[in-house]
């Protein structure tokens, strides 16, 4: 049986479309990519006691910059108070900075992520802050911004239930993006397509989306809008245009990888041919290869095994005996035995000559005269 997803978290919006309340944890287990953490009555008491003891307004930052070590500049995106409601933990009375308001209004930050402490049993004990991010660890999160057409807290809530297929497709894509090293571009494109298809298959209703031309109205399923938002977030970019640019770069890189791989294969084949030719030349000169061996099945079978065949070929020639006499070792032949006269031997010894070399010289001269 498939594991039930988290109970969906909730976000409440103000008249300006910006979040005024955010549910940080639901009552019970909260599943994340880093493990499952519990928020129960004991956790609530610990978190609220720590909040009261600290006595400071809690802060929303960007990408958990406050937690960076070594420290970095970490401007506040907003501030909030804490409240336990229906067994869950809420950030209430949210106030956003001008910069954060623009990010949220332009849907450049889609999610939030809590920074918290927990005990060995996974029970949450303290909330440090929350961060605006496009890579939340918490699963089944709502987006911080309303769907198009929803501008007030009283607007009709439009939700898309996350099916198992949609969760798996987007989880696979998230894992690939966060992997080190990241998969090759072709694999990334397949995962993106799978995520989009999983969302598109769930479209049941339609909402009107204003086009740039006031006279034209486009109709888009909410599932496609949700899928597009997910893809923008998973590419690590803030806007749709930037996300599409990154996807296009992945696609171009995939094509370049294919072209380069083909060229590398071609160059490796050319190098292997040169090495085989060099080994054949050496083996032929050493008299260890006959023309029949070079042009027959013997060398062809070795070539078919590529670099492994080349290694076998070299090893064979190191141990193989010579099957042909080479021009360097061939001795002149004559029909009559050649000997030195007493005078030739006497003068050769006086001059310190090697008698064998003198005999070889006489054989060569005789052969030249007789055509041998």
N, C-alpha and C positions, 0 to 999 in steps of 0.2 A: 504494500500500500504506500502511495506517495505521501511524503511528509507534508502536513498542513503548513501553509505560509504564515508569516506573522500576522497578527491582527493589525489591519491597516492603521497607520498613524493618521492624525488629522491636522489640518492647517485652517485657521480662520482668518478671513481677509477683512480689511477695513474698506471704507467708501472709495479710497484711492486705489484699491486693488492690491495693496501691500499687506503682508501678514501682520496681524496684531496679536495672534496667539499661535503657538506651535506646540504640538504634543511631542515631547522628547522621548519618553518611554511609555509603552503600554503596560498595564498590569500583567504580571506574569513574565514568561520568557520573551526576550527580545533577541531575535536571531540576526547575526552579522557575519561578515566574511572572516572575522577574527574570532568567532565563537559565539555562544549563546549566553546572554547575561540576564539576570533576574531582577525585576523590580516588584517587590512585594511590600507588605506593611513594615517589615524590618528595614528594608532598603529605604523606604520613604522616610522613616524616622531618622535614619542616619544622614540621609542627604539634606533634609530640612534642618537638622541640628547643626550640621557643618555650615550650611548657608546662613543660619542665624548667628553662629559664632563668628564667622568672617565679617559680617556686617557691611559688606560692599555690594554695590550694584553689579550684577553679572553682565558680561560683555559678549557680544557676537564679534568674531574676527574673520579674517579671510584665510582659508586653507590651513587653519590651525597654526598660524604664524606665531601665536603667543607661546606655543609649546616648542618652538624651534630651539635646538641646542647645537652650536652657540646661538645666542639670541639674535634676532633680526628685528627690523622695524615692523611693528605689528599694530597698525591703526585699527581702531574700533569701527566696525560696520554698523553696530547698534548696541542697545542695552535692554535689559529685561529683568523681571522679577520671577520668582519661582512659586508654583502652586501645585499641590497634589489634588487631583480631581478624578473621581471614579476609579481610584486605585492607580492611576497613571501620573506621570510627571509632566507639567506644562510650563513653558516659558510664556509669561503673560505681560501685558502692558509694554509690548515691543515698541521701541522708538528707533528709527533708522537714520543713519547719516545721509547727507545729500548724495554722496557718491554711491552708497549701497542702494539707495532708493532708485537711482538711475540703472544700476546693474539689474535690480529686480524687475523694474518696469520694462526693461529691454530684454528680459529673460536671458541674461548672460550668466546669471547664477541660478541654478534650478533646484538645488538641494541644500540640506543642512546636515551637520554631523556633530554629535556631542563628544566632548572630551571629559572622561569620567574615571574615577577610581573604582576598584571592585576587590572583594576578598577572594580567598582561594576557592570558594565554592561558586564564584561567578556572580555573587550578589553585589549590586551596585551600592557603593557607600558614599560617594561624593560626586557632585557635578562641578567641573571647573569652568567650562564655558561651552558655547556651541560655535560652529564655524560655517560660513558660506562655502560651499564646495560643489563641484560637479562629479566627485568621486566618493559618494557616501559608502561607508562600510555597512550601515544598517540596511537590511533587505526590505523590499516591499514598501519603499518610502513614497510619500506624496510629493508632488512638485510644489515649490514655494509660490508659484505664480498661477493665476487663474487661466483657464482656457479662454480662447478668444470669445468675446461677447460677455464674459462674466466680469463685471467691474465692481460689484459691491458684495458685502458679506452676505446679503440676502439673495444673491443670484442663485439660480438653480444649480445644485452641485452636479457636476458631470464627472462620473467616475468610469474607469475602464477596469474591469476585474482582470487581475493577472492570472492567466491560465498557466498550467505547468509547462506547456510548450514555450510560452512567452518568457517565463522565468528562466528556463534552461537556455534559450537562445541568447538572452541578454546577459545571463551569468557567464556563458561561454565567451561572449564578446568582451565582457569586463575582464575576465581572467586573462584573455589573450593580450589585451592592451596593457595590463599591469605586469605581464610576464617579463622576465629578464633572462635571455633576450626576447624581444617581441617576435612572434611568428613572421614568416616572410609575407610580403604584400599580397600575394595571391590568396593565401590562407585568410588574411585579414578581410579581404573583399568578400570571401565566401561567408565568413561569420557575420559581417554587416548585412549581407543579403538575407541570411537566415533570420536575423533579428527583425528586419523590416517585414519579411514575409509572415513571420509569426504574429506580428501585430495586425497586419493587413487582413489576415484570415479571420480576425475577430470582429470586423466592422459590422455593426447591426443598425446603427442610426446615423443620421447626418446632421451637421450643423452648418450654418451659413458663415462664410468667411469673406469679409469685404476685400475686393480686389483693388489694385491701384487705380483702375478706371472706375469711377463711381457708378457708371452705367452697367458695369458687369459684376455679377455675383458668382463667386466660385463656391462649390459645395464640396466639403471635405469630411470624411468620416473621422470621428474623434480618435479612433484607433491609429490612424495614419498620423494625426497630429502628435499623439503620444509617442509613437515610434520615432518621429522626426526629433522630438525633444530628447528622447533617450540617446539617439545616435549623436546628436550635437554634444550631449554631456560626455558620452563615452570616447569621443575623439579628443577630449581635453580642450576643446575650443569654446569660446563664449557665445558665438553667433552662428547662425545657419550658414552664412556665406563662408566663414572661416572653416567650419566643419566640412563643407563641400569641397573647399580648397584642399584640405588634408586628405580627403577620400580620393580626390583627383590625383594627388601626388602619390598615394599608395598605388593607384591604378597605373600611372606612368612608370613608377618604380618596378611594378610587376612586369610590364612589357620590357623594360630595360634588362631585368634579371633574365628573362627568357632569351633575349638577343645575346646577352653576354655569355649565358650558359652554352648556347649553341656555338659561339665563337671559341670558347674555352675547349669544348669537345673537339672542334675542328683542329685547333692548334695541338692538342694532345695527340690526336691521330697522326698529324704530320711529324711530330717529334718521334713517335714510336716507329714510323716508317723509316726515318733517318737512322735510328738506332739499329733496326733490323738490317738495313743495308750495310752499315758499318761492320756488324758482327759477321754477316755473310761474306763480306770482302776479306776480313781477317781469317775466317775459317777456310775460305778458298785458297788463299795464299799459303796457309799452313798445310794444305793438302788433306784437310779433314772433311771437306764437302765436295761431292761430285756434282756436276751439272744436273743430273737426275734428282738429287736430293734437294737442290736449290729450287728447281722448278716443279717439284712434285708435291706429294701429300705431306711429306715430313715437315718442310718449312711452312706450308699452308696451315697445318694443324697448330703449329706454334704461334703463327700470326693471329689465328682465331682466338687465342687465349689472352691477347693483349699484352700488358706489362708482365703478367704472370708467365706467359709463354716466352717472353724475351728473357726472363730470368732463367727459365729452364734451358733455353737455347745456349746461353752463356755457360751454364754449368755443364752442359753436354760437351761443348767444345773444349772445355778445360781438361776433360778426362778422355776424350775420344782419341784414338790413334790415327795417324796419317794413313789415308787410303790411297793417296796419289803421291808420286814423287814430284817434288817441286823443282823449279828451275835452279834454286839455290843448292839443292842436294844432288842433282843429277850429275853422274860422272860420264865423261866421254868414253865411248866404246871403240874398240879396234879389233880387227880380225886376228891380229898376230900379237903375241906378248911383246912388251917393250922392255928392253934392259939397257943398262948403261955399259959402254965399253970401259975397259980398264983406264984408258986415258981420260974419258969423261968423268969417271968416278974420282980419279986422282986430282984433276983440276977443280972439281967441285969441292973436294975436301980442303984443298989449299985455299979456296976462296970462302970457305965457311958456309957453303950453300947446303940447303936441306935436300938430300938425295931424292926424297919422295916428291918434292916440288919439281925437281929437275925431270923426273920420270913423267910426271903429269904434263909438263911442258912439251916433252918429246911426243907424248900421246896426242896432245892437241895439234902439234905440227903435222904429225902423220895423218891425222884425220882430215886436216885442212887440205893436204896434198891429195888424199885419196877420196875426198868428198864424204868421209864418214862422219 
